Amino acid sequence: MNAQNENQSTAATTGSATPAAASSAPATQARKIAVVTGASRGMGRAIAIRLARRGYTVGIHYGSNADAAREALDLVNQAATEAGSGGSGFVFGADLSEQDPGLAFWSAFDTAAAEAGISPLADESTVKIDALVNNAGVFLAGGIAKADTSVLVKNLQVNTIAPYSIVHHGLDRLRDGARIVSTSSGAAKGAAAGSMGYAMSKAAVESFTKSLAAALGERQIRVNAVQPGVTMTDVNKQWFENAPQVKEQMVAHTALGRVGEPDDVAAVVDSLISEDMSWVTGAVIDASGGMGL
Ligand SMILES: NC(=O)c1ccc[n+]([C@@H]2O[C@H](COP(=O)([O-])OP(=O)(O)OC[C@H]3O[C@@H](n4cnc5c(N)ncnc54)[C@H](OP(=O)(O)O)[C@@H]3O)[C@@H](O)[C@H]2O)c1
């Protein structure tokens, strides 16, 4: 089967850019549902676009930037239409810097899904999720002398605790055979003296990935992580504008001779979610173009 339209045979879709139009479509679970956190911008947006192209109905999560999320929704629906995949998107917001954000996250998801005409099957209590991408993240720099524990906690909250909380409160929402992919970072590979809290938060994501893969294997749920290198998103924009030599240094340390684009990483996530990777779980895949080899 064509990988791009892998789910087309089971996809029933709204294919709509607006919740109002979407709600007129039949509520059905035949379609595949994906949730991508931090999908309003950067890599998350690129991942959502890829999954919609593959036929998923994608829950596009954002933190506070509703405009960016609406822009992402338009691109997601456009990509699905162009691919003829039957995919689509809908948007929901939830702040992941709260103490235990999973409950509010799924509550916001439920409200937005219902508005988009997606409701649970008669014999199911919740909308079931086929793919979950824990992508939302923050980068707060600082080494041991400069950064106090509040910096560490802020990194951990969004990057580590939120994915844990979302999965914890979402266990019964994940369909058996679902796929989970989390976004780690090259910073977790080794020493990162200048961004210690961030690196720690991502190292924990990799530990979470392995433990979760072991825990959910009996349900045939595959759990993996990607490890991007420096990728051109809002996180790096100002940094590179202020210090172009930094970008040059990054390129010099990357085997493939450039920094990453969001879709470079999205392609790896998409692949991990696909059937082609059905024998891969508990893996952390480098997606950096060979950075720091
Ligand atoms: N860019 C890189 O070079 C790089 C390298 C390695 C790993 N990573 C990791 O890759 C992932 C994506 O990074 P990116 O560069 O694509 O990020 P980005 O462009 O800065 O986008 C961050 C996303 O996370 C969401 N988010 C941030 N704080 C949030 C909060 N408190 N609550 C809810 N959502 C929140 C944002 O929502 P809003 O739009 O609403 O703010 C946005 O959708 C992150 O986990 C990052 O750590 C990035």
The ligand as a Tripos MOL2 file, in Angstrom:
@<TRIPOS>MOLECULE
LIG
   48    52     1     0     0
SMALL
NO_CHARGES

@<TRIPOS>ATOM
      1 N1         14.6270   23.6800   17.2490 N.am      1 LIG1
      2 C1         15.6690   22.9470   17.6320 C.2       1 LIG1
      3 O1         16.8090   23.2400   17.2570 O.2       1 LIG1
      4 C2         15.4610   21.7310   18.5010 C.ar      1 LIG1
      5 C3         16.5230   20.8460   18.6540 C.ar      1 LIG1
      6 C4         16.3400   19.6950   19.4170 C.ar      1 LIG1
      7 C5         15.1200   19.4480   19.9950 C.ar      1 LIG1
      8 N2         14.1050   20.3350   19.8570 N.ar      1 LIG1
      9 C6         12.8070   19.9870   20.4690 C.3       1 LIG1
     10 O2         11.8570   19.8140   19.4430 O.3       1 LIG1
     11 C7         10.5460   20.1720   19.9060 C.3       1 LIG1
     12 C8          9.9370   21.1910   18.9630 C.3       1 LIG1
     13 O3         10.7910   22.3070   18.9470 O.3       1 LIG1
     14 P1         10.5700   23.5360   17.9480 P.3       1 LIG1
     15 O4         11.9000   24.1560   17.7760 O.co2     1 LIG1
     16 O5          9.7920   23.0880   16.7770 O.co2     1 LIG1
     17 O6          9.6830   24.4850   18.8810 O.3       1 LIG1
     18 P2          8.9700   25.8820   18.5880 P.3       1 LIG1
     19 O7          8.9720   26.1980   17.1400 O.co2     1 LIG1
     20 O8          9.5080   26.8550   19.5590 O.co2     1 LIG1
     21 O9          7.4530   25.5260   19.0210 O.3       1 LIG1
     22 C9          7.2280   25.1300   20.3330 C.3       1 LIG1
     23 C10         5.8500   24.5240   20.4100 C.3       1 LIG1
     24 O10         5.6210   24.0970   21.7680 O.3       1 LIG1
     25 C11         4.4690   24.7800   22.2770 C.3       1 LIG1
     26 N3          4.6770   25.1380   23.6780 N.ar      1 LIG1
     27 C12         5.7200   25.8120   24.2090 C.ar      1 LIG1
     28 N4          5.5090   26.0250   25.5290 N.ar      1 LIG1
     29 C13         4.3040   25.4950   25.8240 C.ar      1 LIG1
     30 C14         3.5210   25.4130   26.9950 C.ar      1 LIG1
     31 N5          3.9180   25.9470   28.1610 N.pl3     1 LIG1
     32 N6          2.3240   24.8110   26.9220 N.ar      1 LIG1
     33 C15         1.8830   24.2780   25.7690 C.ar      1 LIG1
     34 N7          2.5730   24.3150   24.6100 N.ar      1 LIG1
     35 C16         3.7650   24.9190   24.6530 C.ar      1 LIG1
     36 C17         4.3290   26.0280   21.4300 C.3       1 LIG1
     37 O11         2.9860   26.5050   21.4530 O.3       1 LIG1
     38 P3          2.6530   28.0520   21.0990 P.3       1 LIG1
     39 O12         2.8420   28.2140   19.6260 O.co2     1 LIG1
     40 O13         1.2500   28.2230   21.5240 O.co2     1 LIG1
     41 O14         3.6270   28.8850   21.8750 O.co2     1 LIG1
     42 C18         4.7640   25.5100   20.0640 C.3       1 LIG1
     43 O15         3.7060   24.8450   19.4130 O.3       1 LIG1
     44 C19        10.7440   20.6740   21.3300 C.3       1 LIG1
     45 O16        10.4800   19.6370   22.2340 O.3       1 LIG1
     46 C20        12.2200   21.0470   21.3670 C.3       1 LIG1
     47 O17        12.7470   20.9820   22.6700 O.3       1 LIG1
     48 C21        14.2440   21.4800   19.1270 C.ar      1 LIG1
@<TRIPOS>BOND
     1     1     2 1
     2     2     3 2
     3     2     4 1
     4     4     5 ar
     5     4    48 ar
     6     5     6 ar
     7     6     7 ar
     8     7     8 ar
     9     8     9 1
    10     8    48 ar
    11     9    10 1
    12     9    46 1
    13    10    11 1
    14    11    12 1
    15    11    44 1
    16    12    13 1
    17    13    14 1
    18    14    15 2
    19    14    16 1
    20    14    17 1
    21    17    18 1
    22    18    19 2
    23    18    20 1
    24    18    21 1
    25    21    22 1
    26    22    23 1
    27    23    24 1
    28    23    42 1
    29    24    25 1
    30    25    26 1
    31    25    36 1
    32    26    27 ar
    33    26    35 ar
    34    27    28 ar
    35    28    29 ar
    36    29    30 ar
    37    29    35 ar
    38    30    31 1
    39    30    32 ar
    40    32    33 ar
    41    33    34 ar
    42    34    35 ar
    43    36    37 1
    44    36    42 1
    45    37    38 1
    46    38    39 2
    47    38    40 1
    48    38    41 1
    49    42    43 1
    50    44    45 1
    51    44    46 1
    52    46    47 1
@<TRIPOS>SUBSTRUCTURE
     1 LIG1         1 GROUP 0 **** ****
